[in-house]
Amino acid sequence: MSRLLIMTGLAIVAAGVLWPWLMRLHLGRLPGDIVIQRPGFTFYMPIMTGILLSVVLSLIMWLARR
């Protein structure tokens, strides 16, 4: 459990440090992300971004358990 918390903390710190470069990857604006804009209303559903992050985090967790 402690190893999992340490790895999660390090991943959050790394994401914070690398944030300017991560934004250049256009996460949140991938094909498959749904954005509906109307006057006074914006609906945003990041489907592909969620799937991509899920795969990456699953891979990281799998590697951490080995």
Distance bins in CASP14 RR format, pairs under 12 A and 6 or more apart:
PFRMAT RR
TARGET T0000
AUTHOR 0000-0000-0000
RMODE 2
METHOD distances of the structure
MODEL  1
1 7 0 0 0 0 0 1 0 0 0 0 0
1 8 0 0 0 0 0 1 0 0 0 0 0
2 8 0 0 0 0 0 1 0 0 0 0 0
2 9 0 0 0 0 0 1 0 0 0 0 0
3 9 0 0 0 0 0 1 0 0 0 0 0
3 10 0 0 0 0 0 1 0 0 0 0 0
3 61 0 0 0 0 0 1 0 0 0 0 0
3 64 1 0 0 1 0 0 0 0 0 0 0
3 65 0 0 0 0 1 0 0 0 0 0 0
3 66 0 0 0 0 0 1 0 0 0 0 0
4 10 0 0 0 0 0 1 0 0 0 0 0
4 11 0 0 0 0 0 1 0 0 0 0 0
4 60 0 0 0 0 0 1 0 0 0 0 0
4 61 0 0 0 0 1 0 0 0 0 0 0
4 64 1 0 0 1 0 0 0 0 0 0 0
4 65 0 0 0 0 1 0 0 0 0 0 0
5 11 0 0 0 0 0 1 0 0 0 0 0
5 12 0 0 0 0 0 1 0 0 0 0 0
5 64 0 0 0 0 0 1 0 0 0 0 0
6 12 0 0 0 0 0 1 0 0 0 0 0
6 13 0 0 0 0 0 1 0 0 0 0 0
6 64 0 0 0 0 1 0 0 0 0 0 0
7 13 0 0 0 0 0 1 0 0 0 0 0
7 14 0 0 0 0 0 1 0 0 0 0 0
7 57 0 0 0 0 0 1 0 0 0 0 0
7 60 1 0 0 1 0 0 0 0 0 0 0
7 61 1 0 0 1 0 0 0 0 0 0 0
7 62 0 0 0 0 0 1 0 0 0 0 0
7 63 0 0 0 0 1 0 0 0 0 0 0
7 64 1 0 1 0 0 0 0 0 0 0 0
7 65 0 0 0 0 1 0 0 0 0 0 0
7 66 0 0 0 0 0 1 0 0 0 0 0
8 14 0 0 0 0 0 1 0 0 0 0 0
8 15 0 0 0 0 0 1 0 0 0 0 0
8 57 0 0 0 0 1 0 0 0 0 0 0
8 60 0 0 0 0 1 0 0 0 0 0 0
8 61 0 0 0 0 1 0 0 0 0 0 0
8 64 0 0 0 0 1 0 0 0 0 0 0
9 15 0 0 0 0 1 0 0 0 0 0 0
9 16 0 0 0 0 0 1 0 0 0 0 0
9 17 0 0 0 0 0 1 0 0 0 0 0
9 60 0 0 0 0 0 1 0 0 0 0 0
9 64 0 0 0 0 0 1 0 0 0 0 0
10 16 0 0 0 0 0 1 0 0 0 0 0
10 17 0 0 0 0 0 1 0 0 0 0 0
10 60 0 0 0 0 0 1 0 0 0 0 0
10 64 0 0 0 0 1 0 0 0 0 0 0
11 17 0 0 0 0 0 1 0 0 0 0 0
11 18 0 0 0 0 0 1 0 0 0 0 0
11 53 0 0 0 0 0 1 0 0 0 0 0
11 56 0 0 0 0 1 0 0 0 0 0 0
11 57 0 0 0 0 1 0 0 0 0 0 0
11 59 0 0 0 0 0 1 0 0 0 0 0
11 60 1 0 0 1 0 0 0 0 0 0 0
11 61 0 0 0 0 1 0 0 0 0 0 0
11 63 0 0 0 0 0 1 0 0 0 0 0
11 64 0 0 0 0 1 0 0 0 0 0 0
12 18 0 0 0 0 0 1 0 0 0 0 0
12 19 0 0 0 0 0 1 0 0 0 0 0
12 57 0 0 0 0 0 1 0 0 0 0 0
12 60 0 0 0 0 0 1 0 0 0 0 0
13 19 0 0 0 0 0 1 0 0 0 0 0
14 21 0 0 0 0 0 1 0 0 0 0 0
14 22 0 0 0 0 1 0 0 0 0 0 0
14 60 0 0 0 0 0 1 0 0 0 0 0
15 21 0 0 0 0 0 1 0 0 0 0 0
15 22 1 0 0 1 0 0 0 0 0 0 0
15 23 0 0 0 0 0 1 0 0 0 0 0
15 25 0 0 0 0 0 1 0 0 0 0 0
15 27 0 0 0 0 0 1 0 0 0 0 0
15 53 0 0 0 0 0 1 0 0 0 0 0
15 56 0 0 0 0 0 1 0 0 0 0 0
15 57 0 0 0 0 0 1 0 0 0 0 0
15 60 0 0 0 0 0 1 0 0 0 0 0
16 22 0 0 0 0 1 0 0 0 0 0 0
16 23 0 0 0 0 0 1 0 0 0 0 0
18 24 0 0 0 0 0 1 0 0 0 0 0
18 25 0 0 0 0 0 1 0 0 0 0 0
18 27 0 0 0 0 0 1 0 0 0 0 0
19 25 0 0 0 0 0 1 0 0 0 0 0
19 27 0 0 0 0 0 1 0 0 0 0 0
21 27 0 0 0 0 0 1 0 0 0 0 0
22 28 0 0 0 0 0 1 0 0 0 0 0
22 49 0 0 0 0 0 1 0 0 0 0 0
22 52 0 0 0 0 0 1 0 0 0 0 0
22 53 0 0 0 0 0 1 0 0 0 0 0
22 56 0 0 0 0 0 1 0 0 0 0 0
23 29 0 0 0 0 1 0 0 0 0 0 0
25 49 0 0 0 0 0 1 0 0 0 0 0
25 52 0 0 0 0 1 0 0 0 0 0 0
25 53 0 0 0 0 0 1 0 0 0 0 0
25 56 0 0 0 0 0 1 0 0 0 0 0
26 33 0 0 0 0 1 0 0 0 0 0 0
26 46 0 0 0 0 0 1 0 0 0 0 0
26 48 0 0 0 0 0 1 0 0 0 0 0
26 49 0 0 0 0 1 0 0 0 0 0 0
26 52 0 0 0 0 0 1 0 0 0 0 0
27 33 0 0 0 0 1 0 0 0 0 0 0
27 46 0 0 0 0 1 0 0 0 0 0 0
27 48 0 0 0 0 1 0 0 0 0 0 0
27 49 1 0 1 0 0 0 0 0 0 0 0
27 50 0 0 0 0 1 0 0 0 0 0 0
27 51 0 0 0 0 0 1 0 0 0 0 0
27 52 1 0 0 1 0 0 0 0 0 0 0
27 53 1 0 0 1 0 0 0 0 0 0 0
27 56 0 0 0 0 0 1 0 0 0 0 0
28 34 0 0 0 0 0 1 0 0 0 0 0
28 35 0 0 0 0 1 0 0 0 0 0 0
28 44 0 0 0 0 1 0 0 0 0 0 0
28 45 0 0 0 0 0 1 0 0 0 0 0
28 46 1 0 1 0 0 0 0 0 0 0 0
28 47 0 0 0 0 1 0 0 0 0 0 0
28 48 0 0 0 0 1 0 0 0 0 0 0
28 49 1 0 1 0 0 0 0 0 0 0 0
28 50 0 0 0 0 1 0 0 0 0 0 0
28 51 0 0 0 0 0 1 0 0 0 0 0
28 52 0 0 0 0 1 0 0 0 0 0 0
28 53 0 0 0 0 1 0 0 0 0 0 0
29 35 0 0 0 0 1 0 0 0 0 0 0
29 44 0 0 0 0 0 1 0 0 0 0 0
29 46 0 0 0 0 1 0 0 0 0 0 0
29 48 0 0 0 0 1 0 0 0 0 0 0
29 49 0 0 0 0 1 0 0 0 0 0 0
29 52 0 0 0 0 0 1 0 0 0 0 0
30 45 0 0 0 0 0 1 0 0 0 0 0
30 46 1 0 0 1 0 0 0 0 0 0 0
30 47 0 0 0 0 1 0 0 0 0 0 0
30 48 1 0 1 0 0 0 0 0 0 0 0
30 49 1 0 1 0 0 0 0 0 0 0 0
30 50 0 0 0 0 1 0 0 0 0 0 0
30 51 0 0 0 0 1 0 0 0 0 0 0
30 52 1 0 0 1 0 0 0 0 0 0 0
30 53 0 0 0 0 0 1 0 0 0 0 0
31 46 0 0 0 0 0 1 0 0 0 0 0
31 47 0 0 0 0 1 0 0 0 0 0 0
31 48 1 0 0 1 0 0 0 0 0 0 0
31 49 0 0 0 0 0 1 0 0 0 0 0
31 51 0 0 0 0 0 1 0 0 0 0 0
31 52 0 0 0 0 0 1 0 0 0 0 0
32 44 0 0 0 0 0 1 0 0 0 0 0
32 45 0 0 0 0 1 0 0 0 0 0 0
32 46 0 0 0 0 1 0 0 0 0 0 0
32 47 1 0 1 0 0 0 0 0 0 0 0
32 48 1 0 1 0 0 0 0 0 0 0 0
32 49 0 0 0 0 1 0 0 0 0 0 0
32 50 0 0 0 0 0 1 0 0 0 0 0
32 51 0 0 0 0 1 0 0 0 0 0 0
32 52 0 0 0 0 0 1 0 0 0 0 0
33 43 0 0 0 0 0 1 0 0 0 0 0
33 44 1 0 0 1 0 0 0 0 0 0 0
33 45 1 0 0 1 0 0 0 0 0 0 0
33 46 1 0 1 0 0 0 0 0 0 0 0
33 47 1 0 0 1 0 0 0 0 0 0 0
33 48 1 0 1 0 0 0 0 0 0 0 0
33 49 1 0 1 0 0 0 0 0 0 0 0
33 50 0 0 0 0 1 0 0 0 0 0 0
33 51 0 0 0 0 0 1 0 0 0 0 0
33 52 0 0 0 0 0 1 0 0 0 0 0
33 53 0 0 0 0 0 1 0 0 0 0 0
34 42 0 0 0 0 0 1 0 0 0 0 0
34 43 1 0 0 1 0 0 0 0 0 0 0
34 44 1 0 0 1 0 0 0 0 0 0 0
34 45 1 0 1 0 0 0 0 0 0 0 0
34 46 1 0 0 1 0 0 0 0 0 0 0
34 47 1 0 0 1 0 0 0 0 0 0 0
34 48 0 0 0 0 1 0 0 0 0 0 0
34 49 0 0 0 0 0 1 0 0 0 0 0
34 50 0 0 0 0 0 1 0 0 0 0 0
35 41 0 0 0 0 0 1 0 0 0 0 0
35 42 1 0 0 1 0 0 0 0 0 0 0
35 43 1 0 0 1 0 0 0 0 0 0 0
35 44 1 0 1 0 0 0 0 0 0 0 0
35 45 1 0 0 1 0 0 0 0 0 0 0
35 46 0 0 0 0 1 0 0 0 0 0 0
35 47 0 0 0 0 0 1 0 0 0 0 0
35 48 0 0 0 0 0 1 0 0 0 0 0
35 49 0 0 0 0 0 1 0 0 0 0 0
36 42 1 0 0 1 0 0 0 0 0 0 0
36 43 1 0 1 0 0 0 0 0 0 0 0
36 44 1 0 0 1 0 0 0 0 0 0 0
36 45 0 0 0 0 1 0 0 0 0 0 0
37 43 1 0 0 1 0 0 0 0 0 0 0
37 44 0 0 0 0 1 0 0 0 0 0 0
45 51 0 0 0 0 0 1 0 0 0 0 0
46 52 0 0 0 0 1 0 0 0 0 0 0
46 53 0 0 0 0 1 0 0 0 0 0 0
46 54 0 0 0 0 0 1 0 0 0 0 0
47 53 0 0 0 0 0 1 0 0 0 0 0
47 54 0 0 0 0 0 1 0 0 0 0 0
48 54 0 0 0 0 0 1 0 0 0 0 0
48 55 0 0 0 0 0 1 0 0 0 0 0
49 55 0 0 0 0 0 1 0 0 0 0 0
49 56 0 0 0 0 0 1 0 0 0 0 0
50 56 0 0 0 0 1 0 0 0 0 0 0
50 57 0 0 0 0 1 0 0 0 0 0 0
50 58 0 0 0 0 0 1 0 0 0 0 0
51 57 0 0 0 0 0 1 0 0 0 0 0
51 58 0 0 0 0 0 1 0 0 0 0 0
52 58 0 0 0 0 0 1 0 0 0 0 0
52 59 0 0 0 0 0 1 0 0 0 0 0
53 59 0 0 0 0 0 1 0 0 0 0 0
53 60 0 0 0 0 0 1 0 0 0 0 0
54 60 0 0 0 0 0 1 0 0 0 0 0
54 61 0 0 0 0 0 1 0 0 0 0 0
55 61 0 0 0 0 0 1 0 0 0 0 0
55 62 0 0 0 0 0 1 0 0 0 0 0
56 62 0 0 0 0 0 1 0 0 0 0 0
56 63 0 0 0 0 0 1 0 0 0 0 0
57 63 0 0 0 0 0 1 0 0 0 0 0
57 64 0 0 0 0 0 1 0 0 0 0 0
58 64 0 0 0 0 0 1 0 0 0 0 0
58 65 0 0 0 0 0 1 0 0 0 0 0
59 65 0 0 0 0 0 1 0 0 0 0 0
59 66 0 0 0 0 0 1 0 0 0 0 0
60 66 0 0 0 0 0 1 0 0 0 0 0
END
